[in-house]
Amino acid sequence: MDTNRQKAPAEPGLASDRDANGAPVHRGWTPAGGRRRWMEPFVLVFLAEGGTHGYAIMGELEAIGVASGPIDVGQVYRTLRELEAAGQVRSRWSSDPVGPQRREYELTDAGHAALAEWAAVMKDRVRLINLFQKRLKGSGST
């Protein structure tokens, strides 16, 4: 055994690392990184349940814990604008005579098609996660 060999410094971001809020941080998983990508399919599915406004979508996103902290208001509205530019969502000003005017969003046919594609992606992610869990359990690591 070579005792002169120095131990390589620990790589930052291993699975056991946590950020200041206690959220896991490692390659492939940062508190805001990949989770931002989860916003699009959830915005689509919330809109498939019925048209609504941006702050209601934010409430839904917070309720399911799609982010490790407060939902980024700007990211929600950027996502809605991007979906609208892609023809997957359309918006209009509310006609409610009470309270401030709000933009209400709803899915288009293209949005329903995009949601179906996301459903296929999510189904495959579930398969992969289940396979990971099964292999992890079989390894005796948990």
C-alpha positions as CSV (number, residue, x, y, z in Angstrom):
1,M,0.0,0.0,0.0
2,D,1.4,3.4,-1.0
3,T,1.3,5.5,2.2
4,N,2.8,8.6,0.3
5,R,-0.4,8.9,-1.7
6,Q,-2.4,11.8,-0.7
7,K,-6.1,11.6,-0.4
8,A,-7.8,13.6,-3.1
9,P,-9.8,16.5,-1.7
10,A,-13.4,15.8,-1.4
11,E,-15.4,16.9,-4.4
12,P,-17.8,19.7,-3.6
13,G,-21.4,18.9,-4.0
14,L,-21.6,15.2,-2.9
15,A,-24.9,13.8,-1.9
16,S,-24.2,14.3,1.8
17,D,-23.7,18.1,1.3
18,R,-26.5,20.4,2.2
19,D,-27.1,24.1,1.4
20,A,-27.7,26.8,4.0
21,N,-31.4,25.8,4.1
22,G,-30.7,22.1,4.6
23,A,-31.6,21.1,1.0
24,P,-29.5,18.3,-0.5
25,V,-26.9,19.6,-3.0
26,H,-24.8,17.4,-5.3
27,R,-24.1,16.8,-8.9
28,G,-27.4,16.8,-10.8
29,W,-29.4,18.3,-7.9
30,T,-29.3,21.8,-6.7
31,P,-32.1,23.5,-4.9
32,A,-33.1,25.8,-7.8
33,G,-31.2,24.1,-10.7
34,G,-33.0,21.2,-12.1
35,R,-36.1,21.9,-10.2
36,R,-36.8,24.9,-12.3
37,R,-37.4,22.5,-15.2
38,W,-40.2,21.0,-13.1
39,M,-42.1,24.2,-13.3
40,E,-43.2,23.8,-16.9
41,P,-45.0,20.5,-16.6
42,F,-46.7,21.5,-13.4
43,V,-47.8,24.8,-14.8
44,L,-49.3,22.9,-17.8
45,V,-51.1,20.3,-15.5
46,F,-52.5,23.1,-13.3
47,L,-53.8,24.9,-16.3
48,A,-55.3,21.6,-17.7
49,E,-57.4,21.5,-14.5
50,G,-58.8,24.9,-15.4
51,G,-57.7,28.3,-16.4
52,T,-56.3,30.5,-13.7
53,H,-54.0,33.4,-12.9
54,G,-50.3,33.5,-12.1
55,Y,-50.5,33.9,-8.4
56,A,-52.8,30.9,-8.1
57,I,-50.2,28.9,-10.0
58,M,-47.6,30.1,-7.6
59,G,-49.7,28.9,-4.7
60,E,-50.1,25.5,-6.2
61,L,-46.3,25.3,-6.9
62,E,-45.6,26.2,-3.3
63,A,-48.1,23.7,-2.0
64,I,-46.5,20.8,-3.8
65,G,-43.0,21.9,-2.8
66,V,-41.6,22.2,-6.4
67,A,-38.9,24.6,-5.0
68,S,-36.9,24.4,-1.8
69,G,-37.9,27.9,-0.8
70,P,-40.3,30.6,-1.9
71,I,-41.4,30.4,-5.5
72,D,-39.6,32.8,-7.8
73,V,-42.4,35.0,-9.1
74,G,-40.4,36.1,-12.1
75,Q,-39.7,32.4,-13.1
76,V,-43.4,31.6,-13.0
77,Y,-44.3,34.5,-15.3
78,R,-41.3,33.8,-17.6
79,T,-42.5,30.3,-17.9
80,L,-46.1,31.4,-18.7
81,R,-44.8,33.9,-21.3
82,E,-42.6,31.2,-22.9
83,L,-45.5,28.8,-23.0
84,E,-47.6,31.5,-24.5
85,A,-45.0,32.3,-27.1
86,A,-44.8,28.6,-28.0
87,G,-48.6,28.6,-28.5
88,Q,-49.2,26.2,-25.6
89,V,-51.0,28.8,-23.4
90,R,-53.2,31.8,-24.1
91,S,-54.0,34.6,-21.8
92,R,-56.5,37.3,-21.5
93,W,-57.3,40.0,-19.0
94,S,-59.9,39.0,-16.4
95,S,-63.4,40.5,-16.8
96,D,-64.0,40.4,-13.0
97,P,-65.5,43.8,-12.1
98,V,-64.2,43.4,-8.5
99,G,-60.5,43.7,-7.6
100,P,-57.5,44.4,-9.8
101,Q,-57.4,43.1,-13.4
102,R,-55.4,39.9,-13.7
103,R,-54.1,37.9,-16.6
104,E,-55.9,34.6,-16.8
105,Y,-54.1,31.7,-18.5
106,E,-55.5,28.6,-20.2
107,L,-54.1,25.7,-22.2
108,T,-54.4,25.6,-26.0
109,D,-54.6,22.4,-28.0
110,A,-50.8,22.6,-28.4
111,G,-50.5,22.9,-24.6
112,H,-52.5,19.7,-24.2
113,A,-50.2,18.0,-26.6
114,A,-47.2,19.3,-24.7
115,L,-48.7,18.1,-21.5
116,A,-49.2,14.6,-23.0
117,E,-45.5,14.6,-23.9
118,W,-44.6,15.6,-20.4
119,A,-46.8,12.8,-19.1
120,A,-44.7,10.3,-21.1
121,V,-41.5,11.9,-19.7
122,M,-42.8,11.7,-16.1
123,K,-43.9,8.1,-16.5
124,D,-40.4,7.2,-17.6
125,R,-38.9,9.2,-14.7
126,V,-41.1,7.2,-12.3
127,R,-39.8,4.0,-13.8
128,L,-36.2,5.1,-13.4
129,I,-36.8,6.3,-9.8
130,N,-38.5,3.0,-8.9
131,L,-35.6,1.1,-10.5
132,F,-33.1,3.2,-8.5
133,Q,-35.0,2.6,-5.3
134,K,-35.2,-1.2,-5.9
135,R,-31.4,-1.4,-6.7
136,L,-30.6,0.8,-3.7
137,K,-32.7,-1.4,-1.4
138,G,-31.0,-4.5,-2.8
139,S,-27.5,-3.0,-2.2
140,G,-28.1,-2.8,1.5
141,S,-27.3,0.9,1.6
142,T,-30.6,1.8,3.2
